[in-house]
């Protein structure tokens, strides 16, 4: 249905099967939050659960809570909760460290597993997230390899050079453009290349099928669509065909097959558990577990398929209304997209976002010219999208963004 009136947006919200899930979150009254692709909002269950972990488990249980409260199982327990969201089986995902650290681990493991006939090259996309490129370049250097890049359009041609590893982010952080995971992985495997996927803007936002695509490795973020809180731990996945051969370049004690034997020599744990390094970050993992639970609550309402259907409808409405109301913006988000809408504007992009934020419409800016708006179907409503575009149109029409205060750069954009 094409919506052309505000009343139709309200009616669509009334009929939305995912609408009850909005109540799982603390959302400030009057705010239109379109930045869950950068930091998910606070789940209402998190404060009480953290208070319990602090006062009862840590405060009263002390060291005994490693056993009685299941702290030691957190990396695998939360990994198992994430598994259905990314097309994994139980026992194939662990939560540990940050996305960047996990990326180093799997890239190093992939380089060590790559067939000798492959060029000692990690191939990535020119527009990949900068941290991924930084980590890939240094990991390659440490292992006698190099980093090369290509455009998204030039990927097929670049693969003919037979790189050892292909690193891609499934959904581009700036534009929202989404790769066809199965097709790209198949193309890479045809030339003997292993594939590492970054799911930072995919997990919890779009259906992901790592096993179906026969991917090799994947990492992902806990604080975006998984709503785990600022700086939440990340997750790591290894295909079962590699899990008992892949080597963790950071062999910490908790990745040992028998960590409490305290042996002098390292013996890796079976499967993906070898990619755990140190002790679980209990408090942040406890918050992440609450965040993942908000996604799993959608299972009762159609799961990721329902989330994806609503996401596509919300982003389509955003693009439709922006085309009608904001002719000064150029939409750079394609039809094959994640759960965001991005616009390019040569002048004033940062200031426009700042002006919107003062109105209670929270998006973000990505250099050099991208205005980015994420939609999270668990809590984003059709009326939110409608009203956000109206605010955006007013900021552009009345020149509000030209006020000097909005040009002042903050630490986080």
MILUM-387401 format. One record per residue (C-alpha): residue in one letter; x, y, z. Coordinates in nm, 4 decimals, padded with zeros to 6 digits. Example, Ala and Ser with C-alpha at 12.3 -4.5 7.8 and 13.67 -1.06 7.14 Angstrom:
+------+----------+----------+----------+
: rest :       px :       py :       pz :
+------+----------+----------+----------+
:    a :  01.2300 : -00.4500 :  00.7800 :
:    s :  01.3670 : -00.1060 :  00.7140 :
+------+----------+----------+----------+
//
This chain:
+------+----------+----------+----------+
: rest :       px :       py :       pz :
+------+----------+----------+----------+
:    x :  00.0000 :  00.0000 :  00.0000 :
:    x :  00.1339 :  00.3455 : -00.0899 :
:    x :  00.0715 :  00.5872 :  00.1938 :
:    x : -00.0025 :  00.9439 :  00.0996 :
:    x : -00.1513 :  01.0820 :  00.4186 :
:    x : -00.0567 :  01.1003 :  00.7836 :
:    x : -00.3807 :  00.9253 :  00.8718 :
:    x : -00.2788 :  00.6257 :  00.6644 :
:    x :  00.0501 :  00.6070 :  00.8563 :
:    x : -00.1423 :  00.6024 :  01.1832 :
:    x : -00.3712 :  00.3307 :  01.0470 :
:    x : -00.0728 :  00.1217 :  00.9423 :
:    x :  00.0655 :  00.1437 :  01.2958 :
:    x : -00.2669 :  00.0311 :  01.4404 :
:    x : -00.2547 : -00.2810 :  01.2238 :
:    x :  00.1150 : -00.3538 :  01.2816 :
:    x :  00.1683 : -00.6999 :  01.4379 :
:    x :  00.5055 : -00.5866 :  01.5795 :
:    x :  00.3576 : -00.2827 :  01.7553 :
:    x :  00.3530 : -00.4447 :  02.1051 :
:    x :  00.7331 : -00.4784 :  02.0961 :
:    x :  00.7765 : -00.1022 :  02.1249 :
:    x :  00.6827 : -00.1388 :  02.4909 :
:    x :  01.0027 : -00.3347 :  02.5500 :
:    x :  01.2073 : -00.0121 :  02.5269 :
:    x :  01.2616 :  00.3094 :  02.7185 :
:    x :  01.2065 :  00.5816 :  02.4577 :
:    x :  01.1972 :  00.9465 :  02.5679 :
:    x :  00.8525 :  01.1017 :  02.5128 :
:    x :  00.8314 :  01.3047 :  02.1945 :
:    x :  01.1558 :  01.1697 :  02.0514 :
:    x :  01.1738 :  01.0078 :  01.7080 :
:    x :  01.4734 :  00.7794 :  01.7414 :
:    x :  01.6254 :  00.6891 :  01.4042 :
:    x :  01.9752 :  00.5977 :  01.5201 :
:    x :  01.9347 :  00.2412 :  01.6404 :
:    x :  02.1767 :  00.1408 :  01.3654 :
:    x :  02.4418 :  00.3237 :  01.5708 :
:    x :  02.3198 :  00.2655 :  01.9289 :
:    x :  02.0072 :  00.0735 :  02.0177 :
:    x :  01.7840 :  00.2182 :  02.2927 :
:    x :  01.7628 :  00.0858 :  02.6462 :
:    x :  01.5459 : -00.2253 :  02.6905 :
:    x :  01.3167 : -00.1806 :  02.9883 :
:    x :  01.4333 : -00.5125 :  03.1329 :
:    x :  01.7999 : -00.4099 :  03.1424 :
:    x :  01.8199 : -00.1853 :  03.4543 :
:    x :  01.6599 : -00.4388 :  03.6867 :
:    x :  01.8602 : -00.7251 :  03.5414 :
:    x :  02.1857 : -00.5295 :  03.5805 :
:    x :  02.0899 : -00.4330 :  03.9342 :
:    x :  02.0413 : -00.8010 :  04.0138 :
:    x :  02.3794 : -00.8886 :  03.8615 :
:    x :  02.5474 : -00.6132 :  04.0625 :
:    x :  02.3796 : -00.6366 :  04.4009 :
:    x :  02.2925 : -01.0059 :  04.4256 :
:    x :  02.5320 : -01.1902 :  04.1960 :
:    x :  02.8414 : -00.9733 :  04.2439 :
:    x :  02.7508 : -00.8161 :  04.5791 :
:    x :  02.6357 : -01.1318 :  04.7582 :
:    x :  02.7488 : -01.4218 :  04.5440 :
:    x :  03.0938 : -01.2788 :  04.4783 :
:    x :  03.3268 : -01.5288 :  04.3126 :
:    x :  03.0747 : -01.8083 :  04.3574 :
:    x :  02.8566 : -01.6450 :  04.0928 :
:    x :  03.0907 : -01.7700 :  03.8209 :
:    x :  02.9177 : -02.1004 :  03.8943 :
:    x :  02.5845 : -02.0221 :  04.0592 :
:    x :  02.4869 : -01.7363 :  03.8260 :
:    x :  02.6260 : -01.8960 :  03.5119 :
:    x :  02.8741 : -01.6193 :  03.4393 :
:    x :  03.1194 : -01.8554 :  03.2716 :
:    x :  02.8527 : -01.9681 :  03.0232 :
:    x :  02.7649 : -01.6154 :  02.9083 :
:    x :  02.9759 : -01.6163 :  02.5864 :
:    x :  02.8110 : -01.9319 :  02.4566 :
:    x :  02.4665 : -01.8761 :  02.6076 :
:    x :  02.4252 : -01.5381 :  02.4392 :
:    x :  02.5864 : -01.6773 :  02.1248 :
:    x :  02.3177 : -01.9444 :  02.1137 :
:    x :  02.0486 : -01.6745 :  02.1459 :
:    x :  02.2035 : -01.4812 :  01.8557 :
:    x :  02.2465 : -01.7903 :  01.6370 :
:    x :  01.8921 : -01.8009 :  01.4869 :
:    x :  01.9172 : -01.4307 :  01.3986 :
:    x :  02.2162 : -01.4952 :  01.1709 :
:    x :  02.1343 : -01.8334 :  01.0210 :
:    x :  02.3602 : -02.0327 :  01.2504 :
:    x :  02.3113 : -02.3521 :  01.4457 :
:    x :  02.3372 : -02.3635 :  01.8233 :
:    x :  02.6947 : -02.3947 :  01.9466 :
:    x :  02.8529 : -02.2054 :  01.6562 :
:    x :  02.8545 : -01.8487 :  01.7951 :
:    x :  03.0424 : -01.6949 :  02.0863 :
:    x :  03.0237 : -01.3468 :  02.2359 :
:    x :  03.3578 : -01.1912 :  02.3247 :
:    x :  03.5675 : -00.8775 :  02.2911 :
:    x :  03.4832 : -00.6093 :  02.0327 :
:    x :  03.3973 : -00.6334 :  01.6647 :
:    x :  03.7455 : -00.5083 :  01.5762 :
:    x :  03.9253 : -00.7642 :  01.7930 :
:    x :  03.7067 : -01.0435 :  01.6613 :
:    x :  03.7713 : -00.9287 :  01.3071 :
:    x :  04.1454 : -00.9587 :  01.3640 :
:    x :  04.0948 : -01.3098 :  01.5006 :
:    x :  03.8966 : -01.4420 :  01.2058 :
:    x :  04.1058 : -01.2679 :  00.9397 :
:    x :  04.4214 : -01.4204 :  01.0858 :
:    x :  04.2532 : -01.7604 :  01.1052 :
:    x :  04.1338 : -01.7311 :  00.7455 :
:    x :  04.4799 : -01.6377 :  00.6183 :
:    x :  04.6243 : -01.9442 :  00.7902 :
:    x :  04.3574 : -02.1681 :  00.6355 :
:    x :  04.3805 : -02.0256 :  00.2841 :
:    x :  04.5147 : -02.2715 :  00.0233 :
:    x :  04.8797 : -02.2122 : -00.0717 :
:    x :  04.7803 : -02.1428 : -00.4318 :
:    x :  04.5918 : -01.8293 : -00.3299 :
:    x :  04.7575 : -01.4870 : -00.3448 :
:    x :  04.8542 : -01.3575 : -00.0002 :
:    x :  04.5947 : -01.0839 : -00.0219 :
:    x :  04.2911 : -00.9733 :  00.1776 :
:    x :  04.0456 : -00.8135 : -00.0621 :
:    x :  03.7873 : -00.5673 :  00.0646 :
:    x :  03.5546 : -00.2985 : -00.0631 :
:    x :  03.6774 :  00.0595 : -00.0991 :
:    x :  03.3729 :  00.1853 :  00.0904 :
:    x :  03.4047 : -00.0634 :  00.3755 :
:    x :  03.3953 :  00.0732 :  00.7295 :
:    x :  03.7357 :  00.2299 :  00.8070 :
:    x :  03.8050 :  00.0136 :  01.1123 :
:    x :  03.7614 : -00.2994 :  00.9012 :
:    x :  04.0169 : -00.1663 :  00.6563 :
:    x :  04.2603 : -00.0677 :  00.9331 :
:    x :  04.2348 : -00.4075 :  01.1023 :
:    x :  04.2614 : -00.5918 :  00.7713 :
:    x :  04.5714 : -00.3980 :  00.6649 :
:    x :  04.7567 : -00.4647 :  00.9894 :
:    x :  04.6476 : -00.8280 :  01.0125 :
:    x :  04.7656 : -00.8802 :  00.6561 :
:    x :  05.1017 : -00.7174 :  00.7327 :
:    x :  05.1502 : -00.9376 :  01.0393 :
:    x :  05.0962 : -01.2487 :  00.8297 :
:    x :  05.3048 : -01.1618 :  00.5266 :
:    x :  05.0068 : -01.0574 :  00.3194 :
:    x :  04.8656 : -00.7301 :  00.1860 :
:    x :  04.5328 : -00.5504 :  00.1636 :
:    x :  04.3740 : -00.4662 : -00.1708 :
:    x :  04.0408 : -00.2989 : -00.2361 :
:    x :  03.7906 : -00.2611 : -00.5153 :
:    x :  03.4527 : -00.1028 : -00.5757 :
:    x :  03.1369 : -00.3003 : -00.5129 :
:    x :  03.0801 : -00.3047 : -00.8879 :
:    x :  03.4316 : -00.4360 : -00.9507 :
:    x :  03.4133 : -00.7243 : -00.7051 :
:    x :  03.3718 : -01.0019 : -00.9632 :
:    x :  03.6705 : -00.8795 : -01.1612 :
:    x :  03.8852 : -00.8419 : -00.8491 :
:    x :  03.8091 : -01.1979 : -00.7425 :
:    x :  03.9675 : -01.3337 : -01.0605 :
:    x :  04.3063 : -01.2518 : -00.9040 :
:    x :  04.2336 : -01.5262 : -00.6449 :
:    x :  04.2869 : -01.3411 : -00.3154 :
:    x :  04.3234 : -01.5553 : -00.0050 :
:    x :  04.0414 : -01.3815 :  00.1843 :
:    x :  03.7495 : -01.1575 :  00.0952 :
:    x :  03.6265 : -00.9250 :  00.3722 :
:    x :  03.2922 : -00.7529 :  00.3246 :
:    x :  03.0380 : -00.5763 :  00.5419 :
:    x :  02.7019 : -00.7087 :  00.4325 :
:    x :  02.5229 : -00.3737 :  00.4740 :
:    x :  02.7223 : -00.0603 :  00.3951 :
:    x :  02.7359 :  00.1749 :  00.6917 :
:    x :  02.6990 :  00.4903 :  00.4810 :
:    x :  02.4474 :  00.4045 :  00.2098 :
:    x :  02.2715 :  00.0964 :  00.3451 :
:    x :  02.3473 : -00.0957 :  00.0248 :
:    x :  02.3314 : -00.4700 :  00.0913 :
:    x :  02.5372 : -00.7449 : -00.0685 :
:    x :  02.3791 : -01.0732 : -00.1770 :
:    x :  02.5649 : -01.2906 :  00.0734 :
:    x :  02.4978 : -01.6223 : -00.0953 :
:    x :  02.5913 : -01.5025 : -00.4451 :
:    x :  02.9095 : -01.3258 : -00.3337 :
:    x :  03.0229 : -01.6188 : -00.1190 :
:    x :  02.9620 : -01.8606 : -00.4037 :
:    x :  03.1619 : -01.6427 : -00.6433 :
:    x :  03.4514 : -01.6243 : -00.3980 :
:    x :  03.4519 : -01.9971 : -00.3325 :
:    x :  03.4653 : -02.0683 : -00.7053 :
:    x :  03.8158 : -01.9161 : -00.7106 :
:    x :  03.9238 : -02.0667 : -00.3771 :
:    x :  03.8788 : -01.7481 : -00.1685 :
:    x :  03.7563 : -01.7650 :  00.1916 :
:    x :  03.4923 : -01.5097 :  00.2934 :
:    x :  03.4637 : -01.3090 :  00.6155 :
:    x :  03.1392 : -01.1177 :  00.6700 :
:    x :  03.0946 : -00.8203 :  00.9025 :
:    x :  02.7315 : -00.8221 :  01.0187 :
:    x :  02.7433 : -00.4962 :  01.2156 :
:    x :  02.4487 : -00.3496 :  01.0225 :
:    x :  02.2816 : -00.6832 :  00.9473 :
:    x :  02.2347 : -00.8813 :  01.2671 :
:    x :  01.8915 : -00.8060 :  01.4054 :
:    x :  01.8047 : -00.5835 :  01.1102 :
:    x :  01.7792 : -00.8178 :  00.8117 :
:    x :  01.7498 : -01.1959 :  00.7771 :
:    x :  02.0984 : -01.3490 :  00.7610 :
:    x :  02.1694 : -01.7088 :  00.6572 :
:    x :  02.5371 : -01.7828 :  00.7191 :
:    x :  02.5009 : -02.1592 :  00.6898 :
:    x :  02.2767 : -02.1342 :  00.3857 :
:    x :  02.5283 : -01.9074 :  00.2158 :
:    x :  02.8152 : -02.1381 :  00.3210 :
:    x :  03.0088 : -01.8404 :  00.4565 :
:    x :  03.3423 : -01.9072 :  00.6262 :
:    x :  03.3611 : -01.6573 :  00.9139 :
:    x :  03.1486 : -01.3725 :  01.0489 :
:    x :  03.1631 : -01.1085 :  01.3202 :
:    x :  02.9013 : -00.8657 :  01.4418 :
:    x :  02.8182 : -00.5843 :  01.6784 :
:    x :  02.6209 : -00.6011 :  02.0033 :
:    x :  02.5225 : -00.2368 :  02.0518 :
:    x :  02.3415 : -00.1524 :  01.7300 :
:    x :  02.0345 : -00.3545 :  01.6332 :
:    x :  02.0972 : -00.6042 :  01.9164 :
:    x :  02.0356 : -00.3269 :  02.1735 :
:    x :  02.3132 : -00.4389 :  02.4073 :
:    x :  02.4157 : -00.0931 :  02.5275 :
:    x :  02.7083 :  00.1390 :  02.4514 :
:    x :  03.0241 : -00.0573 :  02.3812 :
:    x :  02.8475 : -00.3929 :  02.4178 :
:    x :  03.0549 : -00.7028 :  02.3415 :
:    x :  03.0548 : -00.8421 :  01.9892 :
:    x :  02.9973 : -01.1895 :  01.8482 :
:    x :  03.1976 : -01.4257 :  01.6305 :
:    x :  03.0922 : -01.7178 :  01.4093 :
:    x :  03.2967 : -01.9878 :  01.2376 :
:    x :  03.1571 : -02.2367 :  00.9884 :
:    x :  03.1670 : -02.5915 :  01.1325 :
:    x :  03.3971 : -02.7070 :  00.8523 :
:    x :  03.6660 : -02.4731 :  00.9886 :
:    x :  03.5849 : -02.4683 :  01.3592 :
:    x :  03.8274 : -02.7397 :  01.4704 :
:    x :  04.1067 : -02.6280 :  01.2347 :
:    x :  04.0944 : -02.2503 :  01.2642 :
:    x :  04.3593 : -02.0989 :  01.4894 :
:    x :  04.2858 : -01.8076 :  01.7192 :
:    x :  04.5809 : -01.5630 :  01.6965 :
:    x :  04.4984 : -01.4492 :  02.0519 :
:    x :  04.5030 : -01.7815 :  02.2413 :
:    x :  04.3809 : -01.6752 :  02.5814 :
:    x :  04.3270 : -01.9018 :  02.8783 :
:    x :  03.9503 : -01.9251 :  02.8377 :
:    x :  03.9893 : -02.0535 :  02.4830 :
:    x :  04.1884 : -02.3468 :  02.6203 :
:    x :  04.0354 : -02.6941 :  02.6094 :
:    x :  04.0824 : -02.7205 :  02.9888 :
:    x :  04.1272 : -02.3657 :  03.1192 :
:    x :  04.1414 : -02.4632 :  03.4854 :
:    x :  04.4178 : -02.7158 :  03.4322 :
:    x :  04.6532 : -02.4177 :  03.3906 :
:    x :  04.8928 : -02.6116 :  03.1701 :
:    x :  05.2051 : -02.4510 :  03.0265 :
:    x :  05.1110 : -02.5345 :  02.6690 :
:    x :  04.8014 : -02.4115 :  02.4862 :
:    x :  04.5500 : -02.6675 :  02.3651 :
:    x :  04.2555 : -02.5032 :  02.1857 :
:    x :  03.9005 : -02.5786 :  02.2911 :
:    x :  03.6892 : -02.7645 :  02.0383 :
:    x :  03.4886 : -02.5578 :  01.7930 :
:    x :  03.4231 : -02.1873 :  01.8113 :
:    x :  03.4928 : -02.1734 :  02.1872 :
:    x :  03.8643 : -02.1488 :  02.1054 :
:    x :  03.8006 : -01.7912 :  01.9896 :
:    x :  03.7207 : -01.6799 :  02.3447 :
:    x :  04.0262 : -01.5134 :  02.5007 :
:    x :  03.9741 : -01.3852 :  02.8532 :
:    x :  03.7108 : -01.3809 :  03.1227 :
:    x :  03.3617 : -01.2730 :  03.0140 :
:    x :  03.2739 : -00.9065 :  03.0699 :
:    x :  02.9869 : -01.0052 :  03.2947 :
:    x :  02.8002 : -00.6758 :  03.3369 :
:    x :  02.8134 : -00.5742 :  02.9717 :
:    x :  02.7235 : -00.9257 :  02.8616 :
:    x :  02.4299 : -00.9241 :  03.1010 :
:    x :  02.3030 : -00.6077 :  02.9325 :
:    x :  02.3592 : -00.7614 :  02.5892 :
:    x :  02.1586 : -01.0665 :  02.6877 :
:    x :  01.8634 : -00.8370 :  02.7615 :
:    x :  01.9110 : -00.6654 :  02.4262 :
:    x :  01.9157 : -00.9910 :  02.2316 :
:    x :  01.5995 : -01.0933 :  02.4159 :
:    x :  01.4166 : -00.7975 :  02.2550 :
:    x :  01.4945 : -00.9448 :  01.9130 :
:    x :  01.3956 : -01.2937 :  02.0169 :
:    x :  01.0643 : -01.1551 :  02.1484 :
:    x :  00.9781 : -01.0968 :  01.7834 :
:    x :  00.9770 : -01.4744 :  01.7291 :
:    x :  00.6176 : -01.4759 :  01.8538 :
:    x :  00.5195 : -01.2211 :  01.5878 :
:    x :  00.6903 : -01.3658 :  01.2807 :
:    x :  01.0568 : -01.3215 :  01.3724 :
:    x :  01.3100 : -01.1834 :  01.1292 :
:    x :  01.0738 : -01.2236 :  00.8326 :
:    x :  00.8239 : -00.9871 :  00.9961 :
:    x :  01.1011 : -00.7493 :  01.0979 :
:    x :  01.2317 : -00.7410 :  00.7412 :
:    x :  00.8887 : -00.6832 :  00.5890 :
:    x :  00.8235 : -00.3875 :  00.8175 :
:    x :  01.1747 : -00.2515 :  00.7630 :
:    x :  01.1257 : -00.2473 :  00.3868 :
:    x :  00.7889 : -00.0763 :  00.4285 :
:    x :  00.9285 :  00.1873 :  00.6655 :
:    x :  01.2295 :  00.2664 :  00.4468 :
:    x :  01.0098 :  00.2771 :  00.1361 :
:    x :  00.7829 :  00.5295 :  00.3068 :
:    x :  01.0839 :  00.7362 :  00.4112 :
:    x :  01.2197 :  00.7456 :  00.0561 :
:    x :  00.8775 :  00.8184 : -00.0940 :
:    x :  00.8038 :  01.1063 :  00.1412 :
:    x :  01.1553 :  01.2526 :  00.1174 :
:    x :  01.1358 :  01.2507 : -00.2617 :
:    x :  00.8112 :  01.4467 : -00.2389 :
:    x :  00.9043 :  01.6860 :  00.0414 :
:    x :  01.2847 :  01.7265 :  00.0282 :
:    x :  01.3946 :  01.7808 : -00.3319 :
:    x :  01.7336 :  01.9130 : -00.2155 :
:    x :  01.8375 :  01.5687 : -00.0940 :
:    x :  01.9711 :  01.2851 : -00.3101 :
:    x :  01.8813 :  00.9399 : -00.1837 :
:    x :  02.1831 :  00.7075 : -00.2058 :
:    x :  02.0143 :  00.4001 : -00.0575 :
:    x :  01.9357 :  00.1395 : -00.3254 :
:    x :  01.6520 : -00.1107 : -00.3483 :
:    x :  01.8804 : -00.3871 : -00.2151 :
:    x :  01.9205 : -00.2260 :  00.1247 :
:    x :  01.9516 : -00.2836 :  00.4950 :
:    x :  01.7366 : -00.1057 :  00.7522 :
:    x :  01.8361 :  00.2558 :  00.6898 :
:    x :  01.7866 :  00.5420 :  00.4475 :
:    x :  02.0729 :  00.7729 :  00.3569 :
:    x :  02.0828 :  01.1001 :  00.1678 :
:    x :  02.3722 :  01.2924 :  00.0204 :
:    x :  02.3869 :  01.6703 :  00.0359 :
:    x :  02.6917 :  01.8770 : -00.0509 :
:    x :  02.6066 :  02.1680 :  00.1775 :
:    x :  02.5135 :  02.1643 :  00.5438 :
:    x :  02.4583 :  01.7941 :  00.6029 :
:    x :  02.6025 :  01.7980 :  00.9533 :
:    x :  02.4141 :  02.1130 :  01.0490 :
:    x :  02.0878 :  01.9683 :  00.9173 :
:    x :  02.1257 :  01.6663 :  01.1419 :
:    x :  02.2052 :  01.8914 :  01.4398 :
:    x :  01.8942 :  02.0966 :  01.3704 :
:    x :  01.6823 :  01.7832 :  01.3528 :
:    x :  01.8214 :  01.6602 :  01.6829 :
:    x :  01.7072 :  01.9795 :  01.8567 :
:    x :  01.3594 :  01.8974 :  01.7255 :
:    x :  01.3780 :  01.5497 :  01.8771 :
:    x :  01.4471 :  01.3654 :  01.5512 :
:    x :  01.7633 :  01.1631 :  01.6078 :
:    x :  01.9596 :  01.0619 :  01.2995 :
:    x :  02.3307 :  01.0950 :  01.2351 :
:    x :  02.5870 :  01.2288 :  00.9889 :
:    x :  02.8613 :  01.0368 :  00.8135 :
:    x :  03.1417 :  01.2220 :  00.6409 :
:    x :  03.1656 :  01.3644 :  00.3937 :
:    x :  02.8039 :  01.4318 :  00.2980 :
:    x :  02.5689 :  01.1594 :  00.4291 :
:    x :  02.2555 :  01.2156 :  00.6384 :
:    x :  02.1701 :  00.8734 :  00.7788 :
:    x :  01.8432 :  00.7509 :  00.9297 :
:    x :  01.8080 :  00.4012 :  01.0710 :
:    x :  01.4755 :  00.2286 :  01.1231 :
:    x :  01.4294 : -00.0458 :  01.3805 :
:    x :  01.0964 : -00.2238 :  01.3323 :
:    x :  01.0792 : -00.3306 :  01.6971 :
:    x :  01.0010 :  00.0277 :  01.7939 :
:    x :  01.0017 :  00.2552 :  01.4865 :
:    x :  00.6485 :  00.3421 :  01.3768 :
:    x :  00.5154 :  00.4569 :  01.0413 :
:    x :  00.4050 :  00.7814 :  01.2024 :
:    x :  00.7629 :  00.8325 :  01.3240 :
:    x :  00.8875 :  00.8143 :  00.9664 :
:    x :  00.6130 :  01.0431 :  00.8412 :
:    x :  00.6783 :  01.3063 :  01.1057 :
:    x :  01.0564 :  01.2803 :  01.0701 :
:    x :  01.0360 :  01.3681 :  00.7017 :
:    x :  00.8081 :  01.6613 :  00.7782 :
:    x :  01.0638 :  01.7925 :  01.0282 :
:    x :  01.3396 :  01.7409 :  00.7728 :
:    x :  01.1442 :  01.9318 :  00.5087 :
:    x :  01.0828 :  02.2219 :  00.7476 :
:    x :  01.4501 :  02.2432 :  00.8470 :
:    x :  01.5424 :  02.2654 :  00.4793 :
:    x :  01.2641 :  02.5028 :  00.3772 :
:    x :  01.3062 :  02.7599 :  00.6537 :
:    x :  01.6873 :  02.7522 :  00.6535 :
:    x :  01.6911 :  02.6628 :  01.0219 :
:    x :  02.0087 :  02.4576 :  00.9728 :
:    x :  02.2033 :  02.7720 :  00.8811 :
:    x :  02.2136 :  02.8873 :  01.2440 :
:    x :  02.5819 :  02.9003 :  01.3498 :
:    x :  02.5227 :  02.6804 :  01.6551 :
:    x :  02.4409 :  02.3851 :  01.4331 :
:    x :  02.7756 :  02.4036 :  01.2531 :
:    x :  02.9677 :  02.3489 :  01.5753 :
:    x :  03.1196 :  02.0009 :  01.5682 :
:    x :  03.0642 :  01.7712 :  01.8649 :
:    x :  03.2898 :  01.4821 :  01.9615 :
:    x :  03.0463 :  01.2253 :  01.8209 :
:    x :  02.8646 :  01.2901 :  01.4948 :
+------+----------+----------+----------+
//
